[in-house]
Amino acid sequence: MILFLVVGISLVTFFIARNQVRSEKRGLRADLQRRAEILAESLQEIIEPALQKSSPARLRPIVEHYANKQQLAGVVIYDDRGRVLAESSTLVTRLTPPPVPLDEIKAGSPGVSRFLTLGGKPMNAYYVPLHRDGDIAGVLAIFHDASYIEAQSDAIWRDTIWHVVAQVLLIVLITVAIIRWTIILPISRTAQWMKDVRVGRAGPRPSLPAEDFLAPFSQEVVNLAKSLNEARASAEEEARLRETGESMWTAERLRVSIQSRPFGSLFVVSNREPYMNVHRGKSIESLVPASGLVTALEPILRACDGTWIAFGSGDADKITVDEHDRLRVPPDHPEYTLRRVWLNKEEEHGYYYGFSNEGLWPLCHIAHTRPIFRATDWQSYQEANRKFADAVLEEMKGIEHALLLVQDYHFALLPKMIKEARPDIRVAIFWHIPWPNPEAFRICPWQREVLDGLLGADLVGFHIQAHCNNFLETVDAALESRIEWERFAVKRNNHTTLVRPFPISVDFRESQSEPGDSVSPYELRAALLKNLGIKASFLGVGVDRIDYTKGIVERLRGVERFLEKYPVYRKQFTFVQIGAPSRTNIPRYDDLGRAVEAVANRINARFQTADWKPIVMLTRHHDHNEIQPYYRAADLCMVTSLHDGMNLVAKEFIASREDEGGALILSQFTGAARELRDAIIVNPYDAEQLADSIELALEMSPDDRRERMKRMRRIVKEHNVYRWAGNLIAELAEIRVNEPEPALKSDL
Ligand code: G6P
């Protein structure tokens, strides 16, 4: 490469120099010619009269005189036949004058210039005619020494060569330095790091060159190292579990468990898709939307090469699918199929924003926001469910005994639609949000249709037993059916639906940090606060979608009360609220966003000082990697939902605390509060209690804090997302379909 560079630069410089020498030479020659012409003309005027009167012998002193005076190489006078009449001694002594261009002179040329070599020297000869009585009587030639022109050209060549040498050296040195610092060093550091990863003692990942052409390489290195670490962690975990005889669920165990069950295929339907394609400048990126659903369901689909049917919401989704609206995912390592369903703006509005999120969402969450039920939204909801059902049926064509996992409140009608067309399919629906009591649910004008749709499923799952109970009571109150309380089932129209709790969770790993990521929570906290421009000793964190069910305003009021009640913590404690804007097309959400900002601003205005404030709002979507440092650095995490099916933030926080530090303040109205008994359980409506819980979290003895975190980590570890998926599938796979139970007389 360096050789090419040297040859290339040399050739270019050579051609430039050659042109420069040529044009310089041309200029010098033209200049010399002009001088010769002027001189010859003035001599011509002197010599012509002398030629008329004098003998050639008299001409000699004249030429001698001018040759000396003008420092010429020679002056020669010829007769009309080209014979020398007189010549200066300068020339005579050394040279034989060259032949005269008589023909050109006689043809009427006023002057002829010749560059020639005389006696080995470059010369310019300039010839002009000499007239007598109007005829050409002779020729006057003046000779200039032209060797200085060559000398000048040589000098240019010499300079150019030095230039080339210096330039080539400089460019080569700079190029070598750039390549070394921006490519060779980072790559060799990366190679060393990969070697360390391979042998299991990796330090922090070295930064790779930012150049565009290296981006794919850089990405692959990271992916490869990540896969390797995951594989190693999983193998170590498996080995450890075998050793200790624990019955832990892992991604690998889930895979084995699914593969050992003889069912045709597995299908999942959800509103959110696991991968969305979006335009970023000229390229198309694949994003994983922030959703616990993907973490929970992806291992299942990967294990059995299933099909995930979801709404294609990315602006580049349509151009990344094949003619059947399918694509293989994950993009880096395709293992299952994503089938996208398209909804136009109107459909999305009625089905998603309207019936799902302005109707069912507030209906199921007791957060004192009134549900809004519009007939048009209900219409869209039915149509959208039909559209998804058609897509599911299309994907299932020709496949027998498949399992279908329907996700959430967006698809209450889908189980029945599928079952009517394909009774051989085992259908489960998992309701990710709470189920309220019958009194609350009966607000819905279409409660019967919703329940009827859900009961098409063979299995209905909730996070906790209380939601199962509420559901059965609602069915009991609204529909004619038989509730079998002893086995938690509903029998209706000769079809049985089991109702079971499956508490969802997170992917718990012993080590969540990147290899070599050994920064302590203390250092991390200092770095985060410094970044936010705040001086404080204690950090609290909250992570939520900005949703009225999350109790964000109540939480901030709790922080305010804490600072009123425990003033010693002013200028000491800062609460960072990471808030992802959500469903902002709905006015209630938009208003809430503003209300949260206003409360935060009011509290800050009340307490803040030059370099400290009590509340920092980080209002935008943050990905998992951005949130992790806050979880790991915080003294406490606050989850104050007014009502929540489970709440995975609580579990994510616990999973992040490898150091067994940090305290969790958890609303009693979350599903998670049933499992995480060692959290500081609070009523989010009680600001006094929230204030005291913050004080307790900060004042708790380190041993107490560690013990609580240890116990909560054990629970989250055992009840991880793989157990959730494994149990759900096991329960569904055991259900017998196509074999109706003999109807009892009392059956309806
Ligand atoms: C709740 C629902 C999920 C949903 C999530 C995000 O947790 O149960 O199904 O994915 O909120 O809401 P979004 O409307 O943005 O999908």
Residues whose N, C-alpha, C, O or C-beta is under 5 A from the ligand:
A	BS01	G6P	R272 S291 D408 H432 I433
